[in-house]
């Protein structure tokens, strides 16, 4: 009998537009010979499954089930295809944990932690991963640019402490070049803002996943900034081409150092499913600096993980099957260890 999978998408933030695109790719490539897939749209106004005729059926949140044509549908697994809250910050994961429904990706604790960029770099730093110096600002306490900020080595990046897709992010070369304006821009997206020193070097983004309990690293991608843009922003990520090189052209030492750092990060944060980690490789120090972790990386046609899967000669159908089966096996392993 085929497993029933709920593919959750949408969300409560501006990243929902990317969630719908990712869910479209995931739904297209999930193996329909193995799984019955139901796309669940989660919005603040309600959670729905839409039938082929356009009729919307509301999800029963008491047990995350659907009732259609007099038949109750319960799910064997949830595939997380949602960026931002509540699908990437641990809230949905905690809900599914209470209902004992397995899901792809990281657990509630890891998802909540890595959604906070400042907490993420702090834990990574304590774990021996190189990270940049930064200052965390709180909107309710912020009173303007202060000495602590000016002690950072410029250029700096200013970004919302939670969220992704580079929304609300800026690069400032000098304090007088619009630092205050950039901070206010980020505050419009989040109550907390991270101001982080820029590490000079080659930028790599690395897909890491677990298959049969083993941590594996995908061929990583080098990000080369458009000369007309100060950094790899939202527009570059989803609408530009030619800025991403997959697989990255690197020597054996860089390949080894970045891959080992990526696996270490995956272990330190107790990750699950596929994640994407951003690094800057400092050539003089010969080591990668971790920037951030994306626990629900994009799966759109323009996204990096699908590029990296293609680079190893794999198919998304095979890859998503690995993610689903790993999530199901994880539950089995837990039961066996009780």
Secondary structure as the mmCIF struct_conf table of DSSP 4:
data_model
#
loop_
_struct_conf.conf_type_id
_struct_conf.id
_struct_conf.beg_label_comp_id
_struct_conf.beg_label_asym_id
_struct_conf.beg_label_seq_id
_struct_conf.end_label_comp_id
_struct_conf.end_label_asym_id
_struct_conf.end_label_seq_id
HELX_LH_PP_P HELX_LH_PP_P1 UNK A 2 UNK A 2
STRN STRN1 UNK A 3 UNK A 10
BEND BEND1 UNK A 12 UNK A 13
TURN_TY1_P TURN_TY1_P1 UNK A 14 UNK A 15
HELX_RH_AL_P HELX_RH_AL_P1 UNK A 16 UNK A 29
BEND BEND2 UNK A 30 UNK A 30
TURN_TY1_P TURN_TY1_P2 UNK A 32 UNK A 34
STRN STRN2 UNK A 35 UNK A 43
TURN_TY1_P TURN_TY1_P3 UNK A 44 UNK A 45
STRN STRN3 UNK A 46 UNK A 50
TURN_TY1_P TURN_TY1_P4 UNK A 52 UNK A 53
BEND BEND3 UNK A 54 UNK A 54
STRN STRN4 UNK A 56 UNK A 58
STRN STRN5 UNK A 60 UNK A 60
TURN_TY1_P TURN_TY1_P5 UNK A 61 UNK A 64
STRN STRN6 UNK A 65 UNK A 65
STRN STRN7 UNK A 66 UNK A 68
TURN_TY1_P TURN_TY1_P6 UNK A 69 UNK A 70
STRN STRN8 UNK A 71 UNK A 73
BEND BEND4 UNK A 76 UNK A 76
STRN STRN9 UNK A 77 UNK A 80
BEND BEND5 UNK A 84 UNK A 84
TURN_TY1_P TURN_TY1_P7 UNK A 85 UNK A 87
BEND BEND6 UNK A 88 UNK A 90
HELX_RH_AL_P HELX_RH_AL_P2 UNK A 91 UNK A 99
TURN_TY1_P TURN_TY1_P8 UNK A 100 UNK A 100
STRN STRN10 UNK A 103 UNK A 103
BEND BEND7 UNK A 104 UNK A 105
HELX_RH_AL_P HELX_RH_AL_P3 UNK A 108 UNK A 115
BEND BEND8 UNK A 116 UNK A 116
HELX_RH_AL_P HELX_RH_AL_P4 UNK A 117 UNK A 126
TURN_TY1_P TURN_TY1_P9 UNK A 127 UNK A 128
STRN STRN11 UNK A 130 UNK A 130
STRN STRN12 UNK A 134 UNK A 138
TURN_TY1_P TURN_TY1_P10 UNK A 139 UNK A 141
BEND BEND9 UNK A 144 UNK A 144
HELX_RH_AL_P HELX_RH_AL_P5 UNK A 147 UNK A 150
TURN_TY1_P TURN_TY1_P11 UNK A 151 UNK A 151
BEND BEND10 UNK A 152 UNK A 152
HELX_LH_PP_P HELX_LH_PP_P2 UNK A 153 UNK A 153
BEND BEND11 UNK A 154 UNK A 155
STRN STRN13 UNK A 156 UNK A 160
BEND BEND12 UNK A 161 UNK A 162
TURN_TY1_P TURN_TY1_P12 UNK A 165 UNK A 168
STRN STRN14 UNK A 170 UNK A 172
BEND BEND13 UNK A 173 UNK A 174
HELX_RH_3T_P HELX_RH_3T_P1 UNK A 175 UNK A 177
TURN_TY1_P TURN_TY1_P13 UNK A 178 UNK A 178
HELX_RH_AL_P HELX_RH_AL_P6 UNK A 179 UNK A 187
TURN_TY1_P TURN_TY1_P14 UNK A 188 UNK A 189
BEND BEND14 UNK A 191 UNK A 191
STRN STRN15 UNK A 192 UNK A 197
HELX_LH_PP_P HELX_LH_PP_P3 UNK A 198 UNK A 200
BEND BEND15 UNK A 201 UNK A 201
STRN STRN16 UNK A 202 UNK A 211
TURN_TY1_P TURN_TY1_P15 UNK A 212 UNK A 213
STRN STRN17 UNK A 214 UNK A 217
HELX_LH_PP_P HELX_LH_PP_P4 UNK A 218 UNK A 220
STRN STRN18 UNK A 221 UNK A 223
TURN_TY1_P TURN_TY1_P16 UNK A 227 UNK A 228
BEND BEND16 UNK A 229 UNK A 231
HELX_RH_AL_P HELX_RH_AL_P7 UNK A 234 UNK A 239
BEND BEND17 UNK A 242 UNK A 243
STRN STRN19 UNK A 244 UNK A 246
BEND BEND18 UNK A 247 UNK A 247
HELX_RH_AL_P HELX_RH_AL_P8 UNK A 252 UNK A 268
TURN_TY1_P TURN_TY1_P17 UNK A 269 UNK A 270
BEND BEND19 UNK A 273 UNK A 273
STRN STRN20 UNK A 275 UNK A 282
TURN_TY1_P TURN_TY1_P18 UNK A 283 UNK A 286
STRN STRN21 UNK A 287 UNK A 294
BEND BEND20 UNK A 295 UNK A 296
BEND BEND21 UNK A 300 UNK A 300
TURN_TY1_P TURN_TY1_P19 UNK A 301 UNK A 302
HELX_RH_AL_P HELX_RH_AL_P9 UNK A 304 UNK A 311
TURN_TY1_P TURN_TY1_P20 UNK A 312 UNK A 313
HELX_RH_AL_P HELX_RH_AL_P10 UNK A 316 UNK A 337
#
